[in-house]
Amino acid sequence: MSKSIFYHAGCPVCLSAEHDIVDLVGKQNVEIVNIGEHRNRIEEAEKAGVKSVPAMVTPTGNVLHINYGASMAEVKG
């Protein structure tokens, strides 16, 4: 993986964090995944170690959980 992946669920907390992440690392360095819209990516996020969103998975596989918005169980509904 050459880019970080930022997972979120589209809530206000997540959208605010998305803007901050893009400002910090640059849009070209991060893939934004709204798992509220792209539910087929939930399993991928969980396998990467995402426990809540918003969260960013770095190119080395580290998971950075950012400002708790929702658990993965809540996202799955």
MMTF fields as JSON, N, C-alpha, C and O atoms, coordinates in Angstrom:
{
  "mmtfVersion": "1.0.0",
  "mmtfProducer": "UNKNOWN",
  "numBonds": 307,
  "numAtoms": 308,
  "numGroups": 77,
  "numChains": 1,
  "numModels": 1,
  "chainsPerModel": [1],
  "groupsPerChain": [77],
  "chainIdList": ["A"],
  "bondAtomList": [4, 2, 8, 6, 12, 10, 16, 14, 20, 18, 24, 22, 28, 26, 32, 30, 36, 34, 40, 38, 44, 42, 48, 46, 52, 50, 56, 54, 60, 58, 64, 62, 68, 66, 72, 70, 76, 74, 80, 78, 84, 82, 88, 86, 92, 90, 96, 94, 100, 98, 104, 102, 108, 106, 112, 110, 116, 114, 120, 118, 124, 122, 128, 126, 132, 130, 136, 134, 140, 138, 144, 142, 148, 146, 152, 150, 156, 154, 160, 158, 164, 162, 168, 166, 172, 170, 176, 174, 180, 178, 184, 182, 188, 186, 192, 190, 196, 194, 200, 198, 204, 202, 208, 206, 212, 210, 216, 214, 220, 218, 224, 222, 228, 226, 232, 230, 236, 234, 240, 238, 244, 242, 248, 246, 252, 250, 256, 254, 260, 258, 264, 262, 268, 266, 272, 270, 276, 274, 280, 278, 284, 282, 288, 286, 292, 290, 296, 294, 300, 298, 304, 302],
  "bondOrderList": [1, 1, 1, 1, 1, 1, 1, 1, 1, 1, 1, 1, 1, 1, 1, 1, 1, 1, 1, 1, 1, 1, 1, 1, 1, 1, 1, 1, 1, 1, 1, 1, 1, 1, 1, 1, 1, 1, 1, 1, 1, 1, 1, 1, 1, 1, 1, 1, 1, 1, 1, 1, 1, 1, 1, 1, 1, 1, 1, 1, 1, 1, 1, 1, 1, 1, 1, 1, 1, 1, 1, 1, 1, 1, 1, 1],
  "groupList": [{"groupName": "MET", "atomNameList": ["N", "CA", "C", "O"], "elementList": ["N", "C", "C", "O"], "formalChargeList": [0, 0, 0, 0], "bondAtomList": [1, 0, 2, 1, 3, 2], "bondOrderList": [1, 1, 2], "singleLetterCode": "M", "chemCompType": "L-PEPTIDE LINKING"}, {"groupName": "SER", "atomNameList": ["N", "CA", "C", "O"], "elementList": ["N", "C", "C", "O"], "formalChargeList": [0, 0, 0, 0], "bondAtomList": [1, 0, 2, 1, 3, 2], "bondOrderList": [1, 1, 2], "singleLetterCode": "S", "chemCompType": "L-PEPTIDE LINKING"}, {"groupName": "LYS", "atomNameList": ["N", "CA", "C", "O"], "elementList": ["N", "C", "C", "O"], "formalChargeList": [0, 0, 0, 0], "bondAtomList": [1, 0, 2, 1, 3, 2], "bondOrderList": [1, 1, 2], "singleLetterCode": "K", "chemCompType": "L-PEPTIDE LINKING"}, {"groupName": "ILE", "atomNameList": ["N", "CA", "C", "O"], "elementList": ["N", "C", "C", "O"], "formalChargeList": [0, 0, 0, 0], "bondAtomList": [1, 0, 2, 1, 3, 2], "bondOrderList": [1, 1, 2], "singleLetterCode": "I", "chemCompType": "L-PEPTIDE LINKING"}, {"groupName": "PHE", "atomNameList": ["N", "CA", "C", "O"], "elementList": ["N", "C", "C", "O"], "formalChargeList": [0, 0, 0, 0], "bondAtomList": [1, 0, 2, 1, 3, 2], "bondOrderList": [1, 1, 2], "singleLetterCode": "F", "chemCompType": "L-PEPTIDE LINKING"}, {"groupName": "TYR", "atomNameList": ["N", "CA", "C", "O"], "elementList": ["N", "C", "C", "O"], "formalChargeList": [0, 0, 0, 0], "bondAtomList": [1, 0, 2, 1, 3, 2], "bondOrderList": [1, 1, 2], "singleLetterCode": "Y", "chemCompType": "L-PEPTIDE LINKING"}, {"groupName": "HIS", "atomNameList": ["N", "CA", "C", "O"], "elementList": ["N", "C", "C", "O"], "formalChargeList": [0, 0, 0, 0], "bondAtomList": [1, 0, 2, 1, 3, 2], "bondOrderList": [1, 1, 2], "singleLetterCode": "H", "chemCompType": "L-PEPTIDE LINKING"}, {"groupName": "ALA", "atomNameList": ["N", "CA", "C", "O"], "elementList": ["N", "C", "C", "O"], "formalChargeList": [0, 0, 0, 0], "bondAtomList": [1, 0, 2, 1, 3, 2], "bondOrderList": [1, 1, 2], "singleLetterCode": "A", "chemCompType": "L-PEPTIDE LINKING"}, {"groupName": "GLY", "atomNameList": ["N", "CA", "C", "O"], "elementList": ["N", "C", "C", "O"], "formalChargeList": [0, 0, 0, 0], "bondAtomList": [1, 0, 2, 1, 3, 2], "bondOrderList": [1, 1, 2], "singleLetterCode": "G", "chemCompType": "PEPTIDE LINKING"}, {"groupName": "CYS", "atomNameList": ["N", "CA", "C", "O"], "elementList": ["N", "C", "C", "O"], "formalChargeList": [0, 0, 0, 0], "bondAtomList": [1, 0, 2, 1, 3, 2], "bondOrderList": [1, 1, 2], "singleLetterCode": "C", "chemCompType": "L-PEPTIDE LINKING"}, {"groupName": "PRO", "atomNameList": ["N", "CA", "C", "O"], "elementList": ["N", "C", "C", "O"], "formalChargeList": [0, 0, 0, 0], "bondAtomList": [1, 0, 2, 1, 3, 2], "bondOrderList": [1, 1, 2], "singleLetterCode": "P", "chemCompType": "L-PEPTIDE LINKING"}, {"groupName": "VAL", "atomNameList": ["N", "CA", "C", "O"], "elementList": ["N", "C", "C", "O"], "formalChargeList": [0, 0, 0, 0], "bondAtomList": [1, 0, 2, 1, 3, 2], "bondOrderList": [1, 1, 2], "singleLetterCode": "V", "chemCompType": "L-PEPTIDE LINKING"}, {"groupName": "LEU", "atomNameList": ["N", "CA", "C", "O"], "elementList": ["N", "C", "C", "O"], "formalChargeList": [0, 0, 0, 0], "bondAtomList": [1, 0, 2, 1, 3, 2], "bondOrderList": [1, 1, 2], "singleLetterCode": "L", "chemCompType": "L-PEPTIDE LINKING"}, {"groupName": "GLU", "atomNameList": ["N", "CA", "C", "O"], "elementList": ["N", "C", "C", "O"], "formalChargeList": [0, 0, 0, 0], "bondAtomList": [1, 0, 2, 1, 3, 2], "bondOrderList": [1, 1, 2], "singleLetterCode": "E", "chemCompType": "L-PEPTIDE LINKING"}, {"groupName": "ASP", "atomNameList": ["N", "CA", "C", "O"], "elementList": ["N", "C", "C", "O"], "formalChargeList": [0, 0, 0, 0], "bondAtomList": [1, 0, 2, 1, 3, 2], "bondOrderList": [1, 1, 2], "singleLetterCode": "D", "chemCompType": "L-PEPTIDE LINKING"}, {"groupName": "GLN", "atomNameList": ["N", "CA", "C", "O"], "elementList": ["N", "C", "C", "O"], "formalChargeList": [0, 0, 0, 0], "bondAtomList": [1, 0, 2, 1, 3, 2], "bondOrderList": [1, 1, 2], "singleLetterCode": "Q", "chemCompType": "L-PEPTIDE LINKING"}, {"groupName": "ASN", "atomNameList": ["N", "CA", "C", "O"], "elementList": ["N", "C", "C", "O"], "formalChargeList": [0, 0, 0, 0], "bondAtomList": [1, 0, 2, 1, 3, 2], "bondOrderList": [1, 1, 2], "singleLetterCode": "N", "chemCompType": "L-PEPTIDE LINKING"}, {"groupName": "ARG", "atomNameList": ["N", "CA", "C", "O"], "elementList": ["N", "C", "C", "O"], "formalChargeList": [0, 0, 0, 0], "bondAtomList": [1, 0, 2, 1, 3, 2], "bondOrderList": [1, 1, 2], "singleLetterCode": "R", "chemCompType": "L-PEPTIDE LINKING"}, {"groupName": "THR", "atomNameList": ["N", "CA", "C", "O"], "elementList": ["N", "C", "C", "O"], "formalChargeList": [0, 0, 0, 0], "bondAtomList": [1, 0, 2, 1, 3, 2], "bondOrderList": [1, 1, 2], "singleLetterCode": "T", "chemCompType": "L-PEPTIDE LINKING"}],
  "groupTypeList": [0, 1, 2, 1, 3, 4, 5, 6, 7, 8, 9, 10, 11, 9, 12, 1, 7, 13, 6, 14, 3, 11, 14, 12, 11, 8, 2, 15, 16, 11, 13, 3, 11, 16, 3, 8, 13, 6, 17, 16, 17, 3, 13, 13, 7, 13, 2, 7, 8, 11, 2, 1, 11, 10, 7, 0, 11, 18, 10, 18, 8, 16, 11, 12, 6, 3, 16, 5, 8, 7, 1, 0, 7, 13, 11, 2, 8],
  "groupIdList": [1, 2, 3, 4, 5, 6, 7, 8, 9, 10, 11, 12, 13, 14, 15, 16, 17, 18, 19, 20, 21, 22, 23, 24, 25, 26, 27, 28, 29, 30, 31, 32, 33, 34, 35, 36, 37, 38, 39, 40, 41, 42, 43, 44, 45, 46, 47, 48, 49, 50, 51, 52, 53, 54, 55, 56, 57, 58, 59, 60, 61, 62, 63, 64, 65, 66, 67, 68, 69, 70, 71, 72, 73, 74, 75, 76, 77],
  "secStructList": [7, 7, 1, 3, 3, 3, 3, 3, 7, 1, 1, 2, 2, 2, 2, 2, 2, 2, 2, 2, 2, 2, 2, 2, 2, 7, 4, 4, 4, 3, 3, 3, 3, 3, 6, 6, 6, 7, 4, 4, 4, 2, 2, 2, 2, 2, 2, 2, 6, 7, 7, 3, 3, 3, 3, 3, 3, 7, 6, 6, 1, 7, 3, 3, 3, 3, 3, 3, 3, 3, 3, 2, 2, 2, 2, 2, 7],
  "xCoordList": [0.854, 0.0, 0.905, 1.794, 0.678, 1.515, 0.839, 1.514, -0.477, -1.225, -1.823, -2.038, -2.082, -2.898, -4.343, -4.721, -5.145, -6.578, -7.315, -7.119, -8.158, -8.945, -10.375, -11.059, -10.822, -12.178, -13.051, -12.649, -14.249, -15.211, -16.626, -16.821, -17.613, -19.0, -19.876, -21.09, -19.289, -20.056, -20.678, -21.342, -20.478, -21.047, -20.253, -19.16, -20.778, -20.065, -18.667, -17.742, -18.496, -17.173, -16.219, -15.079, -16.698, -15.873, -15.503, -14.355, -16.463, -16.199, -15.207, -14.353, -15.315, -14.367, -12.963, -11.997, -12.858, -11.559, -11.009, -9.804, -11.886, -11.446, -10.771, -9.694, -11.397, -10.815, -9.46, -8.527, -9.348, -8.068, -6.988, -5.844, -7.355, -6.385, -5.9, -4.699, -6.809, -6.417, -5.508, -4.524, -5.821, -4.964, -3.575, -2.577, -3.508, -2.229, -1.348, -0.15, -1.93, -1.105, -1.208, -0.399, -2.19, -2.378, -3.281, -3.134, -4.205, -5.19, -4.541, -5.087, -3.376, -2.697, -2.097, -1.705, -2.019, -1.392, -2.374, -1.966, -3.672, -4.668, -5.879, -6.367, -6.344, -7.583, -8.688, -8.571, -9.745, -10.871, -11.943, -12.37, -12.372, -13.406, -14.54, -14.365, -15.693, -16.886, -17.585, -18.26, -17.427, -18.006, -19.51, -20.171, -20.049, -21.501, -22.066, -23.175, -21.309, -21.715, -21.173, -21.821, -19.994, -19.335, -19.238, -18.155, -20.389, -20.479, -19.672, -19.327, -19.365, -18.559, -17.116, -16.352, -16.733, -15.371, -15.271, -14.182, -16.396, -16.395, -15.489, -14.668, -15.63, -14.817, -13.33, -12.509, -12.993, -11.599, -11.06, -9.948, -11.866, -11.453, -11.248, -10.263, -12.164, -12.045, -10.806, -10.097, -10.541, -9.348, -8.07, -7.061, -8.111, -6.948, -6.771, -5.722, -7.8, -7.707, -8.532, -8.415, -9.365, -10.206, -11.294, -12.047, -11.37, -12.347, -13.456, -14.559, -13.153, -14.127, -13.713, -12.564, -14.661, -14.368, -14.636, -15.504, -13.905, -12.921, -11.602, -11.204, -10.946, -9.65, -8.844, -9.397, -7.529, -6.656, -5.697, -5.102, -5.556, -4.59, -3.404, -3.553, -2.229, -1.025, -0.456, -0.83, 0.438, 1.05, 1.774, 1.947, 2.197, 2.867, 1.886, 2.298, 0.589, -0.434, -0.844, -1.682, -0.276, -0.712, -2.097, -2.399, -2.938, -4.276, -4.304, -3.997, -4.672, -4.773, -6.252, -6.897, -6.781, -8.179, -8.245, -7.509, -9.125, -9.166, -10.523, -11.555, -10.53, -11.735, -12.979, -13.727, -13.204, -14.276, -15.588, -16.145, -16.059, -17.342, -18.349, -19.469, -17.966, -18.862, -18.054, -17.02, -18.551, -17.905, -18.244, -19.189, -17.479, -17.78, -19.132, -19.854, -19.481, -20.802, -21.918, -22.928, -21.746, -22.737, -22.821, -23.908, -21.683, -21.642, -22.373, -23.119, -22.146, -22.796, -24.293, -25.046, -24.727, -26.144, -26.759, -27.957],
  "yCoordList": [-1.168, 0.0, 1.237, 1.36, 2.137, 3.327, 4.561, 5.537, 4.533, 5.642, 5.21, 4.024, 6.182, 5.91, 5.779, 6.311, 5.065, 4.969, 5.534, 5.079, 6.521, 7.154, 6.65, 6.927, 5.906, 5.367, 6.247, 6.667, 6.52, 7.249, 6.853, 6.121, 7.335, 6.951, 8.112, 7.951, 9.267, 10.389, 11.305, 12.278, 11.015, 11.866, 13.18, 13.275, 14.174, 15.446, 15.315, 15.993, 14.452, 14.229, 13.688, 14.138, 12.72, 12.095, 13.083, 13.12, 13.877, 14.833, 15.899, 16.313, 16.344, 17.31, 16.717, 17.367, 15.465, 14.798, 14.589, 14.718, 14.268, 14.093, 15.362, 15.296, 16.505, 17.768, 18.019, 18.466, 17.739, 17.935, 16.991, 17.399, 15.732, 14.757, 15.181, 15.16, 15.56, 15.998, 17.214, 17.301, 18.15, 19.329, 18.935, 19.529, 17.941, 17.534, 16.734, 16.999, 15.754, 14.839, 15.056, 14.521, 15.832, 16.077, 15.034, 13.841, 15.467, 14.584, 13.463, 12.363, 13.737, 12.73, 11.604, 10.574, 11.778, 10.786, 9.963, 9.136, 10.185, 9.466, 9.124, 9.945, 7.89, 7.454, 7.63, 7.138, 8.317, 8.55, 7.503, 7.356, 6.778, 5.757, 6.033, 5.9, 6.414, 6.589, 5.237, 4.856, 4.511, 3.177, 3.21, 2.174, 4.387, 4.533, 4.421, 3.922, 4.882, 4.814, 3.568, 3.022, 3.12, 1.968, 0.835, 0.492, 0.269, -0.735, -1.984, -2.736, -2.219, -3.373, -3.247, -4.209, -2.079, -1.865, -2.045, -1.926, -2.332, -2.507, -3.665, -3.52, -4.798, -5.964, -5.673, -6.085, -4.969, -4.564, -3.73, -3.956, -2.762, -1.9, -2.712, -2.516, -3.615, -4.442, -5.334, -5.478, -5.924, -6.77, -5.969, -6.506, -4.678, -3.812, -3.417, -2.894, -3.664, -3.345, -2.156, -1.718, -1.621, -0.475, -0.939, -1.866, -0.287, -0.622, 0.421, 0.131, 1.637, 2.722, 3.7, 3.714, 4.509, 5.545, 6.902, 7.033, 7.898, 7.916, 7.266, 7.312, 6.661, 6.031, 6.048, 6.033, 6.08, 6.053, 4.892, 4.676, 4.138, 3.053, 3.573, 3.99, 3.54, 4.073, 3.061, 1.888, 3.502, 2.572, 1.398, 0.355, 1.546, 0.451, -0.443, -1.417, -0.126, -0.947, -0.513, -1.166, 0.575, 1.083, 1.705, 2.358, 1.506, 2.075, 3.227, 3.054, 4.391, 5.578, 5.909, 6.403, 5.632, 5.953, 7.422, 7.872, 8.152, 9.611, 10.05, 9.743, 10.761, 11.417, 10.556, 10.737, 9.643, 8.645, 9.202, 10.173, 8.562, 8.937, 7.817, 8.043, 6.589, 5.436, 4.154, 4.058, 3.151, 1.841, 1.154, 1.549, 0.133, -0.613, -1.317, -1.46, -1.753, -2.38, -1.393, -1.767, -0.136, 0.888, 1.154, 1.358, 1.152, 1.395, 0.262, 0.504, -0.963, -2.114, -2.103, -2.613, -1.51, -1.378, -2.658, -2.714],
  "zCoordList": [0.0, 0.0, 0.0, 0.843, -0.933, -1.0, -0.422, -0.094, -0.293, 0.29, 1.62, 1.87, 2.454, 3.636, 3.169, 2.124, 3.955, 3.673, 4.876, 6.003, 4.635, 5.687, 5.561, 4.576, 6.573, 6.597, 7.47, 8.555, 6.983, 7.809, 7.414, 6.443, 8.166, 7.944, 7.486, 7.361, 7.236, 6.715, 7.758, 7.401, 9.031, 10.085, 10.181, 9.622, 10.87, 11.001, 11.6, 11.152, 12.609, 13.208, 12.15, 12.038, 11.379, 10.339, 9.239, 8.796, 8.801, 7.724, 8.159, 7.375, 9.399, 9.928, 9.954, 9.555, 10.431, 10.475, 9.061, 8.84, 8.104, 6.711, 6.194, 5.601, 6.415, 5.952, 6.595, 5.927, 7.875, 8.573, 8.045, 7.846, 7.821, 7.298, 5.915, 5.649, 5.045, 3.695, 3.781, 3.047, 4.663, 4.836, 5.337, 4.929, 6.216, 6.806, 5.86, 5.755, 5.168, 4.379, 2.876, 2.118, 2.437, 1.012, 0.379, 0.646, -0.451, -1.077, -1.878, -1.964, -2.466, -3.287, -2.449, -2.999, -1.135, -0.261, 0.554, 1.369, 0.34, 1.133, 0.265, -0.512, 0.424, -0.207, 0.828, 1.95, 0.463, 1.358, 1.054, -0.091, 2.091, 1.921, 2.905, 4.116, 2.383, 3.2, 3.24, 2.283, 4.347, 4.42, 4.656, 4.598, 4.92, 4.942, 3.54, 3.35, 2.562, 1.157, 0.464, -0.429, 0.87, 0.247, 1.263, 1.735, 1.585, 2.649, 2.334, 3.246, 1.072, 0.693, 1.183, 1.099, 1.69, 2.196, 3.713, 4.274, 4.386, 5.845, 6.251, 7.157, 5.599, 5.943, 5.766, 6.585, 4.702, 4.45, 5.609, 6.087, 6.054, 7.164, 8.435, 9.147, 8.72, 9.915, 9.847, 10.843, 8.703, 8.549, 8.75, 9.207, 8.406, 8.599, 10.06, 10.437, 10.895, 12.319, 12.759, 13.904, 11.88, 12.234, 13.201, 12.901, 14.364, 15.398, 15.482, 15.943, 15.033, 15.026, 13.939, 13.498, 13.521, 12.524, 13.146, 14.009, 12.72, 11.65, 12.079, 13.243, 11.092, 11.33, 10.036, 8.936, 10.197, 9.04, 9.18, 10.235, 8.084, 8.025, 7.218, 6.069, 7.835, 7.189, 6.194, 6.225, 5.317, 4.363, 5.021, 4.389, 6.267, 6.974, 7.722, 8.352, 7.662, 8.302, 9.689, 10.311, 10.195, 11.498, 11.374, 10.375, 12.383, 12.395, 13.392, 14.572, 12.902, 13.742, 13.911, 12.987, 15.101, 15.38, 15.782, 16.66, 15.137, 15.267, 15.807, 15.211, 16.926, 17.416, 17.245, 16.284, 18.141, 18.063, 17.499, 18.012, 16.439, 15.831, 15.961, 16.419, 15.561, 15.639, 15.624, 14.962, 16.377, 16.353, 15.033, 14.35, 14.676, 13.461, 13.603, 12.616, 14.801, 15.015, 14.702, 14.105, 15.099, 14.799, 13.302, 12.761, 12.643, 11.198, 10.462, 9.513, 10.914, 10.266, 10.465, 9.635, 11.587, 11.885, 12.216, 12.493]
}
